[in-house]
């Protein structure tokens, strides 16, 4: 197939590009030409800006467009309107954040999406990101009815992850010693290895699938204790020390940043995480590599990268971690 990828040089887009090339497809990348331009030297690259300059997309045809960089409905509408007569299928990488809440466990694709009081908002933040993604989905479907595939990943992890959220746990356990682990041992968590997401996205493109699908792991529920056990298997020099939500909150520990993958239980998140059903996607062939493989590959990538400092704000400072373990640990 001839595939146009909007983005294609960062994390999710990078792996989707690799997956498409591995299957022998002809790939074109459209982006601003500012990031990782040394990648994919033999791939056609079109330079432009989705918000202001789509000229390089005109007069060309592809079978599929995969949108890895759409966040604002107005910008997405411009791209979809331009491509509607020159592509057969539009694949939009959305997010489980599109759902309005996670009070039920394992919500499926029929669950209501978030709404904005002002749909013209241009600011992307924790409150608007998800509803804007949902609006982008609807915008594309309105322009290209019955030709749209919306893929909603949860937490995406693995090599080249710029957020360091999953990577923090891999490298913290690799450092050894007593490791503070938040919340309850049986708290379910979800993520998807970026390579599994990328492979399945290309599979779905090849089949011309449409509709909306949650893309998260695994076949069976994974708890935080399951994850910790896998981390210790890879890094046996580490020892897990569990600390309750209450003690962490009392000591002003920041969920999701100081302790990634931690969402305290609340009325909004009664299960301590945003959990969605992957049944529909698995029925369409979504599969998962082992947790251990993702851990090991993430560790190898982190060690090999130029900057081995965690992203600012991610992870507990060692002295604070030690203090909290002494004060609150089981």
MARSEPA-460520 format. One line per 2 residues: their letters; for each residue x, y, z of N, C-alpha, C. Coordinates in steps of 0.05 Angstrom, whole numbers, plus 5000, padded with zeros to 4 digits. Example, Ala and Ser with C-alpha at 12.3 -4.5 7.8 and 13.67 -1.06 7.14 Angstrom:
<rs>
as = 5264 4886 5156 5246 4910 5156 5264 4934 5156; 5257 4955 5142 5273 4979 5143 5258 5001 5157 $
</rs>
This chain:
<rs>
xx = 5017 4976 5000 5000 5000 5000 5017 5025 5000; 5006 5046 4991 5018 5073 4994 5005 5085 5019 $
xx = 5023 5091 5038 5013 5101 5064 5025 5128 5070; 5008 5147 5077 5017 5173 5086 5015 5174 5116 $
xx = 5037 5181 5129 5037 5183 5159 5041 5212 5166; 5022 5223 5181 5024 5251 5191 5040 5250 5217 $
xx = 5065 5259 5216 5083 5256 5238 5104 5236 5229; 5107 5214 5244 5123 5191 5235 5152 5190 5244 $
xx = 5161 5210 5260 5189 5209 5268 5192 5209 5299; 5170 5211 5313 5171 5209 5342 5155 5185 5351 $
xx = 5162 5175 5374 5151 5152 5388 5131 5135 5372; 5105 5140 5375 5085 5123 5362 5088 5124 5332 $
xx = 5090 5148 5321 5093 5150 5292 5118 5137 5281; 5139 5139 5296 5164 5126 5288 5161 5096 5286 $
xx = 5148 5084 5306 5144 5055 5306 5124 5046 5285; 5104 5062 5280 5085 5056 5258 5099 5057 5231 $
xx = 5116 5076 5227 5132 5078 5203 5149 5053 5199; 5162 5044 5221 5179 5020 5220 5162 4996 5213 $
xx = 5139 4994 5226 5121 4971 5221 5112 4970 5192; 5105 4993 5181 5096 4994 5153 5118 4986 5134 $
xx = 5142 4996 5139 5165 4989 5122 5172 4960 5124; 5170 4948 5148 5176 4920 5151 5157 4903 5135 $
xx = 5132 4912 5131 5112 4897 5115 5114 4903 5085; 5133 4920 5077 5138 4926 5049 5121 4948 5037 $
xx = 5108 4964 5054 5091 4985 5043 5108 5010 5035; 5097 5026 5018 5109 5050 5009 5100 5073 5026 $
xx = 5118 5085 5041 5111 5105 5062 5119 5133 5054; 5102 5152 5059 5108 5180 5057 5104 5193 5085 $
xx = 5122 5209 5094 5120 5223 5119 5114 5253 5114; 5095 5263 5129 5090 5292 5128 5093 5303 5156 $
xx = 5112 5322 5159 5116 5335 5185 5131 5361 5180; 5138 5374 5202 5152 5400 5199 5182 5397 5194 $
xx = 5192 5373 5194 5220 5369 5188 5239 5378 5209; 5230 5377 5234 5246 5388 5257 5256 5366 5276 $
xx = 5246 5342 5274 5253 5321 5294 5262 5296 5280; 5285 5286 5289 5295 5259 5280 5295 5256 5249 $
xx = 5304 5276 5236 5303 5276 5206 5324 5256 5195; 5342 5246 5211 5361 5226 5201 5347 5199 5198 $
xx = 5324 5195 5210 5310 5170 5208 5299 5166 5180; 5297 5141 5171 5284 5133 5146 5294 5149 5122 $
xx = 5320 5147 5116 5331 5163 5095 5320 5156 5067; 5309 5133 5064 5299 5125 5037 5269 5129 5034 $
xx = 5257 5142 5054 5228 5147 5053 5222 5175 5042; 5201 5177 5027 5193 5204 5017 5184 5221 5041 $
xx = 5194 5245 5042 5188 5264 5064 5177 5290 5053; 5153 5297 5062 5141 5322 5054 5141 5340 5078 $
xx = 5150 5365 5074 5152 5384 5095 5128 5404 5095; 5117 5409 5118 5095 5428 5120 5087 5430 5149 $
xx = 5065 5445 5153 5055 5450 5180 5025 5446 5179; 5014 5428 5195 4986 5422 5194 4968 5446 5200 $
xx = 4978 5465 5215 4962 5488 5223 4964 5511 5203; 4982 5509 5184 4986 5532 5166 4994 5526 5138 $
xx = 5006 5503 5133 5017 5498 5106 5015 5468 5099; 4995 5462 5082 4990 5435 5073 4997 5432 5043 $
xx = 5011 5451 5032 5015 5452 5003 5029 5427 4993; 5047 5415 5008 5062 5392 4997 5045 5367 4995 $
xx = 5021 5367 5007 5003 5344 5005 4985 5345 4980; 4984 5368 4968 4966 5371 4945 4976 5356 4920 $
xx = 4957 5345 4905 4964 5332 4880 4975 5305 4882; 4973 5292 4906 4984 5266 4911 4962 5247 4920 $
xx = 4966 5221 4917 4946 5202 4926 4959 5180 4943; 4944 5171 4963 4953 5148 4979 4928 5131 4984 $
xx = 4933 5106 4992 4910 5089 4999 4901 5094 5028; 4920 5100 5046 4914 5103 5074 4930 5127 5085 $
xx = 4917 5142 5102 4932 5162 5118 4929 5154 5147; 4952 5155 5161 4953 5149 5190 4961 5174 5205 $
xx = 4943 5185 5221 4946 5210 5234 4956 5205 5263; 4981 5210 5268 4993 5207 5294 4996 5234 5309 $
xx = 4988 5255 5296 4994 5282 5307 4970 5301 5307; 4946 5290 5309 4922 5306 5310 4912 5311 5338 $
xx = 4909 5336 5345 4900 5343 5372 4877 5363 5373; 4875 5380 5352 4855 5401 5351 4836 5396 5328 $
xx = 4810 5396 5332 4791 5390 5311 4793 5407 5286; 4799 5433 5290 4801 5451 5267 4824 5443 5249 $
xx = 4847 5436 5262 4870 5429 5246 4866 5402 5233; 4853 5383 5247 4847 5357 5235 4828 5360 5212 $
xx = 4808 5378 5215 4789 5382 5193 4802 5392 5168; 4822 5409 5170 4836 5419 5146 4849 5396 5132 $
xx = 4863 5379 5147 4877 5356 5135 4858 5336 5122; 4837 5329 5137 4818 5310 5127 4803 5320 5102 $
xx = 4796 5346 5102 4783 5357 5079 4800 5357 5054; 4826 5362 5058 4845 5362 5036 4848 5333 5025 $
xx = 4848 5313 5042 4855 5286 5034 4831 5268 5027; 4807 5278 5032 4784 5260 5030 4780 5248 5003 $
xx = 4789 5262 4982 4786 5251 4955 4811 5238 4944; 4832 5237 4961 4858 5226 4952 4867 5203 4969 $
xx = 4852 5196 4990 4858 5172 5006 4833 5156 5010; 4836 5130 5013 4812 5113 5017 4805 5109 5046 $
xx = 4824 5111 5064 4819 5106 5092 4835 5126 5109; 4823 5135 5131 4836 5153 5150 4837 5139 5177 $
xx = 4862 5134 5186 4866 5122 5212 4876 5144 5232; 4861 5147 5253 4867 5168 5273 4876 5155 5299 $
xx = 4900 5163 5308 4909 5153 5334 4899 5172 5355; 4879 5162 5369 4865 5178 5390 4876 5170 5417 $
xx = 4858 5167 5437 4867 5162 5464 4843 5152 5481; 4848 5134 5500 4827 5127 5519 4818 5151 5536 $
xx = 4834 5172 5536 4827 5197 5550 4802 5209 5538; 4793 5200 5515 4769 5210 5502 4744 5204 5519 $
xx = 4745 5183 5536 4722 5176 5551 4716 5196 5574; 4691 5199 5581 4684 5220 5600 4691 5214 5629 $
xx = 4692 5188 5636 4701 5180 5663 4707 5151 5663; 4719 5141 5685 4727 5113 5687 4716 5102 5713 $
xx = 4691 5109 5719 4680 5099 5744 4672 5069 5742; 4665 5060 5718 4661 5032 5713 4687 5019 5707 $
xx = 4690 4994 5713 4715 4980 5706 4714 4969 5678; 4735 4973 5663 4738 4963 5636 4716 4973 5617 $
xx = 4715 5000 5614 4695 5011 5596 4701 5004 5567; 4680 5000 5552 4684 4992 5524 4679 5016 5505 $
xx = 4680 5011 5479 4679 5032 5459 4651 5046 5458; 4631 5035 5471 4605 5047 5471 4602 5068 5493 $
xx = 4622 5070 5510 4621 5088 5533 4621 5117 5523; 4606 5135 5536 4605 5163 5528 4633 5176 5528 $
xx = 4637 5195 5510 4662 5209 5509 4659 5236 5524; 4681 5248 5530 4681 5274 5544 4671 5296 5526 $
xx = 4659 5316 5538 4648 5339 5524 4661 5365 5534; 4663 5384 5516 4673 5411 5523 4650 5431 5522 $
xx = 4650 5449 5542 4630 5470 5541 4635 5488 5517; 4661 5493 5512 4668 5510 5489 4685 5493 5470 $
xx = 4672 5484 5448 4686 5466 5430 4707 5480 5412; 4708 5506 5414 4728 5521 5399 4754 5525 5414 $
xx = 4756 5514 5438 4780 5518 5455 4805 5508 5440; 4826 5522 5442 4851 5515 5429 4873 5506 5448 $
xx = 4868 5509 5474 4888 5501 5494 4886 5472 5500; 4909 5458 5498 4910 5429 5504 4922 5425 5531 $
xx = 4906 5415 5550 4916 5410 5577 4902 5384 5588; 4906 5379 5613 4895 5354 5624 4865 5353 5623 $
xx = 4851 5376 5622 4822 5376 5621 4812 5374 5593; 4826 5385 5574 4816 5387 5547 4826 5366 5528 $
xx = 4849 5354 5534 4862 5335 5516 4843 5313 5506; 4830 5299 5525 4813 5277 5518 4788 5285 5502 $
xx = 4772 5305 5511 4750 5314 5496 4757 5325 5468; 4780 5337 5466 4789 5346 5439 4795 5323 5421 $
xx = 4807 5302 5432 4812 5277 5416 4785 5266 5406; 4765 5265 5424 4739 5255 5416 4727 5273 5394 $
xx = 4730 5299 5396 4720 5317 5375 4735 5313 5349; 4761 5307 5350 4776 5301 5326 4765 5276 5312 $
xx = 4759 5256 5328 4748 5231 5317 4722 5238 5301; 4704 5253 5314 4678 5259 5302 4681 5276 5277 $
xx = 4701 5295 5278 4706 5312 5256 4714 5297 5231; 4732 5278 5235 4742 5262 5212 4719 5245 5201 $
xx = 4703 5233 5219 4681 5216 5209 4661 5232 5194; 4656 5257 5202 4638 5274 5187 4648 5280 5159 $
xx = 4674 5283 5156 4685 5290 5130 4689 5265 5113; 4696 5242 5125 4701 5217 5111 4684 5195 5123 $
xx = 4657 5196 5121 4640 5176 5134 4646 5148 5124; 4646 5130 5144 4650 5101 5139 4677 5094 5128 $
xx = 4696 5113 5129 4723 5107 5120 4744 5113 5142; 4734 5115 5166 4752 5124 5188 4756 5102 5209 $
xx = 4780 5099 5218 4787 5080 5239 4799 5097 5262; 4786 5096 5286 4796 5110 5309 4809 5089 5328 $
xx = 4834 5092 5334 4848 5075 5352 4854 5090 5378; 4844 5079 5400 4847 5092 5426 4866 5077 5444 $
xx = 4892 5084 5443 4911 5071 5462 4907 5082 5490; 4917 5066 5509 4920 5077 5536 4948 5087 5539 $
xx = 4961 5080 5561 4989 5087 5565 5006 5071 5545; 5021 5085 5528 5039 5072 5508 5067 5072 5519 $
xx = 5080 5049 5517 5107 5046 5530 5126 5032 5511; 5151 5032 5519 5171 5018 5504 5194 5036 5494 $
xx = 5212 5026 5477 5235 5041 5468 5226 5067 5454; 5241 5089 5460 5237 5115 5450 5214 5130 5462 $
xx = 5203 5120 5484 5182 5134 5499 5192 5160 5510; 5182 5183 5501 5192 5209 5511 5182 5217 5539 $
xx = 5162 5202 5549 5150 5210 5575 5165 5199 5599; 5179 5177 5596 5194 5163 5618 5176 5153 5640 $
xx = 5150 5150 5635 5132 5141 5657 5136 5112 5663; 5134 5095 5643 5140 5066 5646 5170 5062 5651 $
xx = 5186 5077 5637 5215 5075 5639 5225 5080 5667; 5212 5098 5682 5220 5103 5709 5221 5078 5725 $
xx = 5199 5061 5723 5198 5037 5739 5220 5017 5731; 5224 5015 5705 5245 4997 5695 5272 5004 5707 $
xx = 5279 5030 5705 5305 5038 5713 5308 5041 5744; 5286 5047 5757 5287 5049 5786 5292 5021 5798 $
xx = 5279 5000 5788 5285 4974 5798 5312 4964 5789; 5321 4973 5766 5348 4966 5757 5370 4977 5776 $
xx = 5363 5000 5789 5382 5013 5807 5384 4997 5833; 5364 4981 5840 5365 4963 5863 5358 4977 5889 $
xx = 5360 4962 5910 5353 4973 5937 5323 4972 5942; 5315 4987 5962 5287 4988 5969 5272 5008 5951 $
xx = 5252 4998 5937 5237 5014 5918 5209 5019 5928; 5202 5045 5930 5175 5052 5938 5155 5046 5916 $
xx = 5134 5030 5922 5113 5023 5903 5087 5033 5914; 5071 5048 5899 5047 5061 5909 5022 5044 5909 $
xx = 5004 5049 5928 4977 5038 5927 4976 5009 5935; 4954 4996 5926 4949 4968 5934 4961 4949 5914 $
xx = 4970 4926 5924 4983 4906 5907 4964 4896 5885; 4938 4894 5890 4920 4882 5871 4907 4903 5853 $
xx = 4918 4927 5852 4907 4949 5835 4913 4943 5806; 4892 4941 5788 4898 4935 5760 4911 4959 5746 $
xx = 4929 4952 5727 4942 4973 5711 4941 4963 5682; 4944 4982 5663 4943 4976 5635 4963 4993 5620 $
xx = 4974 4981 5599 4991 4996 5580 4992 4980 5554; 5005 4990 5534 5010 4975 5510 5038 4981 5500 $
xx = 5053 4960 5492 5079 4964 5480 5075 4978 5453; 5090 4999 5448 5087 5014 5424 5090 4997 5399 $
xx = 5106 4977 5400 5111 4960 5377 5087 4942 5371; 5072 4934 5392 5048 4919 5388 5026 4937 5376 $
xx = 5025 4961 5386 5006 4981 5375 5012 4986 5346; 5037 4990 5339 5045 4997 5312 5039 4974 5293 $
xx = 5046 4950 5300 5041 4927 5283 5011 4924 5278; 4995 4926 5298 4966 4922 5296 4954 4944 5279 $
xx = 4964 4969 5282 4954 4991 5265 4958 4985 5236; 4981 4975 5228 4986 4968 5200 4969 4944 5192 $
xx = 4965 4925 5209 4947 4903 5203 4919 4913 5197; 4910 4931 5214 4883 4942 5210 4881 4958 5184 $
xx = 4902 4972 5177 4903 4987 5152 4901 4968 5128; 4915 4946 5130 4915 4926 5108 4887 4914 5104 $
xx = 4872 4912 5126 4845 4900 5124 4824 4921 5119; 4832 4947 5118 4813 4969 5114 4791 4969 5135 $
xx = 4799 4964 5160 4779 4964 5182 4771 4993 5188; 4746 4996 5197 4736 5021 5206 4723 5018 5233 $
xx = 4716 5040 5245 4704 5039 5272 4723 5050 5293; 4717 5043 5318 4732 5052 5341 4741 5029 5358 $
xx = 4766 5029 5366 4777 5006 5381 4796 5017 5403; 4792 5005 5427 4812 5010 5449 4836 4992 5444 $
xx = 4860 5003 5447 4885 4988 5442 4901 4989 5468; 4897 4969 5485 4912 4966 5510 4917 4936 5515 $
xx = 4936 4930 5533 4940 4902 5540 4924 4895 5565; 4923 4870 5572 4933 4845 5561 4910 4826 5558 $
xx = 4915 4800 5552 4893 4781 5551 4880 4777 5578; 4896 4779 5600 4886 4776 5627 4894 4801 5643 $
xx = 4879 4806 5664 4884 4830 5681 4912 4829 5692; 4925 4852 5692 4952 4855 5703 4950 4874 5727 $
xx = 4959 4866 5750 4959 4883 5774 4987 4896 5777; 4988 4916 5794 5013 4929 5800 5033 4909 5812 $
xx = 5023 4890 5828 5040 4869 5839 5051 4851 5817; 5034 4844 5797 5044 4829 5774 5067 4843 5761 $
xx = 5064 4869 5756 5084 4885 5743 5110 4886 5760; 5107 4890 5786 5130 4891 5804 5145 4864 5804 $
xx = 5130 4843 5804 5143 4816 5803 5160 4812 5778; 5150 4822 5755 5165 4820 5730 5190 4838 5732 $
xx = 5187 4862 5744 5210 4880 5747 5232 4867 5764; 5223 4853 5785 5243 4841 5803 5256 4817 5790 $
xx = 5241 4803 5773 5254 4781 5758 5277 4791 5741; 5273 4814 5729 5294 4826 5712 5315 4839 5729 $
xx = 5308 4850 5752 5326 4864 5770 5324 4854 5798; 5334 4830 5803 5330 4817 5830 5344 4831 5853 $
xx = 5361 4851 5847 5374 4866 5868 5355 4886 5881; 5331 4889 5871 5311 4908 5881 5292 4895 5901 $
xx = 5281 4910 5920 5262 4901 5939 5238 4920 5939; 5214 4910 5935 5190 4927 5934 5181 4934 5962 $
xx = 5175 4960 5966 5164 4970 5991 5138 4986 5985; 5116 4975 5994 5090 4986 5987 5081 5008 6006 $
xx = 5071 5029 5995 5062 5052 6011 5033 5059 6002; 5016 5064 6022 4988 5068 6016 4983 5095 6003 $
xx = 4960 5096 5988 4951 5121 5976 4950 5143 5997; 4938 5137 6020 4934 5157 6041 4960 5170 6050 $
xx = 4980 5154 6055 5005 5165 6065 5019 5181 6044; 5017 5172 6019 5030 5187 5997 5016 5214 5993 $
xx = 4990 5215 5994 4975 5240 5991 4981 5259 6015; 4982 5247 6039 4988 5264 6063 5015 5277 6060 $
xx = 5033 5265 6045 5061 5276 6042 5064 5289 6015; 5042 5296 6002 5042 5313 5978 5058 5300 5955 $
xx = 5057 5274 5952 5069 5261 5929 5051 5264 5905; 5062 5271 5882 5046 5277 5859 5040 5252 5842 $
xx = 5015 5245 5840 5008 5222 5823 5016 5226 5794; 5024 5204 5781 5030 5203 5753 5056 5216 5745 $
xx = 5067 5233 5762 5093 5245 5755 5114 5235 5774; 5113 5243 5800 5132 5232 5819 5130 5202 5821 $
xx = 5106 5191 5818 5102 5162 5818 5085 5155 5794; 5097 5151 5771 5082 5143 5747 5066 5118 5751 $
xx = 5044 5116 5736 5025 5093 5737 5009 5093 5763; 5012 5113 5779 4997 5115 5804 4974 5135 5802 $
xx = 4949 5126 5805 4926 5144 5807 4912 5136 5833; 4912 5153 5853 4899 5146 5878 4869 5139 5874 $
xx = 4860 5120 5889 4831 5113 5888 4814 5137 5897; 4793 5142 5882 4776 5165 5887 4749 5160 5874 $
xx = 4730 5178 5878 4704 5176 5865 4708 5176 5834; 4727 5192 5825 4732 5193 5796 4746 5169 5786 $
xx = 4764 5158 5802 4780 5134 5794 4777 5113 5816; 4754 5100 5819 4750 5081 5841 4768 5057 5840 $
xx = 4779 5051 5816 4797 5028 5813 4826 5035 5813; 4832 5061 5816 4860 5070 5817 4874 5071 5791 $
xx = 4859 5070 5768 4872 5072 5742 4850 5077 5722; 4857 5084 5697 4837 5086 5676 4837 5060 5660 $
xx = 4817 5045 5664 4816 5017 5654 4795 5015 5632; 4803 5003 5609 4785 5000 5587 4786 4971 5577 $
xx = 4765 4962 5563 4763 4936 5552 4778 4935 5525; 4794 4913 5521 4807 4909 5496 4795 4886 5480 $
xx = 4772 4877 5488 4760 4853 5475 4756 4857 5446; 4745 4880 5438 4739 4885 5410 4764 4885 5393 $
xx = 4786 4897 5403 4811 4898 5388 4824 4870 5387; 4823 4855 5408 4834 4828 5408 4820 4811 5388 $
xx = 4794 4815 5385 4778 4800 5365 4787 4807 5336; 4800 4830 5333 4811 4838 5307 4841 4834 5305 $
xx = 4851 4818 5323 4879 4809 5320 4900 4823 5337; 4892 4841 5355 4912 4854 5372 4925 4833 5391 $
xx = 4951 4832 5390 4966 4813 5407 4988 4829 5422; 4999 4815 5442 5018 4829 5460 5043 4812 5465 $
xx = 5066 4825 5464 5091 4812 5472 5091 4810 5503; 5109 4796 5514 5109 4792 5543 5117 4818 5557 $
xx = 5108 4820 5582 5115 4843 5598 5146 4843 5602; 5157 4820 5606 5186 4818 5611 5201 4829 5586 $
xx = 5192 4822 5562 5206 4832 5539 5205 4863 5537; 5182 4874 5543 5180 4903 5543 5198 4916 5563 $
xx = 5200 4904 5587 5218 4914 5608 5247 4913 5598; 5255 4890 5588 5283 4886 5580 5290 4905 5557 $
xx = 5272 4907 5537 5278 4924 5514 5278 4954 5522; 5261 4962 5540 5261 4989 5550 5287 4996 5564 $
xx = 5296 4977 5581 5321 4981 5595 5345 4983 5576; 5346 4966 5556 5368 4967 5537 5368 4994 5522 $
xx = 5344 5002 5514 5342 5028 5499 5351 5051 5517; 5341 5052 5542 5348 5074 5560 5378 5076 5564 $
xx = 5391 5053 5568 5420 5053 5573 5435 5063 5548; 5424 5057 5525 5438 5065 5500 5433 5093 5491 $
xx = 5413 5107 5502 5406 5133 5492 5426 5154 5502; 5427 5177 5489 5446 5197 5495 5442 5209 5523 $
xx = 5417 5214 5530 5410 5227 5555 5398 5206 5574; 5412 5199 5595 5402 5178 5613 5391 5191 5638 $
xx = 5384 5217 5637 5369 5229 5659 5340 5226 5653; 5324 5222 5675 5295 5221 5671 5284 5248 5663 $
xx = 5262 5247 5649 5248 5272 5642 5242 5288 5667; 5245 5314 5666 5241 5331 5689 5213 5326 5701 $
xx = 5213 5323 5728 5188 5319 5742 5179 5290 5745; 5193 5271 5731 5185 5243 5732 5202 5229 5753 $
xx = 5189 5216 5772 5202 5200 5791 5208 5214 5817; 5210 5198 5839 5216 5209 5865 5246 5214 5868 $
xx = 5252 5236 5881 5280 5240 5889 5288 5218 5909; 5313 5208 5907 5321 5185 5924 5317 5191 5954 $
xx = 5324 5215 5963 5322 5221 5991 5292 5222 6000; 5275 5232 5983 5247 5233 5990 5235 5204 5990 $
xx = 5244 5188 5971 5234 5160 5970 5242 5145 5995; 5268 5148 6003 5277 5134 6027 5262 5143 6052 $
xx = 5257 5170 6054 5242 5180 6077 5214 5169 6078; 5201 5168 6055 5173 5158 6054 5172 5128 6060 $
xx = 5192 5113 6052 5192 5085 6058 5195 5081 6088; 5212 5096 6100 5216 5094 6129 5191 5103 6145 $
xx = 5178 5123 6134 5155 5134 6148 5129 5118 6143; 5126 5109 6119 5100 5097 6111 5101 5069 6102 $
xx = 5124 5057 6097 5126 5031 6085 5115 5009 6102; 5105 4988 6088 5094 4965 6103 5117 4948 6114 $
</rs>
